[in-house]
Amino acid sequence: MTGRIVGFCCSYCGYASADLAGRQGLEYSPDVMIVKLPCSGRIDVLHILRAFRQGADAVFVAGCLEGNCNFANGNYEARKRVNEAKGILESLGIDPRRLEMFNVASNQGWRFPRIVEEMVSRVEELGPSPLGENG
Amino acid sequence: MIIGEQKPLKEIISNLEGHETILVAGCRSCVAICLAGGEKEVGIMAESLRLHSDINDLGWEIAETTVERQCESEWVLELAPLVEEADCVLSMACGVGAQTVQALFPDTRVIPGLNTSNMGAPEEQGMWSEKCGGCGDCVLHLTGGICPIARCAKSLLNGPCGGSQDGMCEIDPDTPCAWDEIFQSLKRLGRLDLMEEVIPPKSWIPSRNGGPRKIVKESAVLTEEEKHTKEGLD
């Protein structure tokens, strides 16, 4: 196990992409824990910070492609909050690369394993969360 | 409303040094509207501080709460049980709120979480602009409802100056010239005659030049006897 990665996925695209990857039999790291959101716009800076405080080595948010959000602009809101959280993480001495926003379509099953792979490689590069055993 | 913005997190953390039991106290009024110190921002601040404490093994205990109005003692007194448990309060209200908490709980240190900026209004989502200079001697009736004290970079009473270019101020191409706005407003109102009226030098005594200001409305002030009755002491 490389680390603990939390993926906040919108039900329409992020989660659907993970679902499709599963149905296509594509493999990805078991280190990812998926939290299903009705829309990526539901993500709150607080959710992201709490995931890190509970020991996540990396966190990502997967929403619909830009312009394709089922609720018009939820994914744009999500990106803004991810950027806000990155600023807070940086102030706290946590590398902001541990957090990322991705835009994915529901029919892109192949992309989900790549997103997970990307975050796994970042955790491998950055090492475990600075919370260490405290998390 | 009062406009403020959060201090940088690093500055807040540095100011909290030496404290371990911290109460993060927000306000649901102005600073909640300007997304600086309402319930949501208090939650994020508290979680950020917990994360900082966990990373550095500081053992901080962080409590969080948000009162209706941190500038009024009636609401702030509700904080008493939480303040009792804390060795410091991080006030996420404006400077008025932070001072009210400090005045009511003089034995507990209050640290400001915000920089209080001005009296203004929301311009659009996520954007707030200064509107009132609080000069204590309003001239809006002469200036088409636009405050030259707060909105003119030079606080000119008889403008515009030569720095007004195409309706914008010379200090910044994104800042409208208040006196151009005043002219346009008076034109719309059919009161361009007011542009001819020379506003005489202003008395700044009702402003900060007279020291800290206090407004007393005699009819509302309670006598000692009335205070007694109101507090149910008789």
Interface residues (C-beta under 8 A of the other chain):
Chain A: D44 V45 L46 L49 R50 F52 R53 I88 S91 L92 G93 I94 P130 L131 N134 G135
Chain B: P8 L9 K10 I13 K40 G43 I44 E47 S48 R50 L51 H52 D54 I55 D57
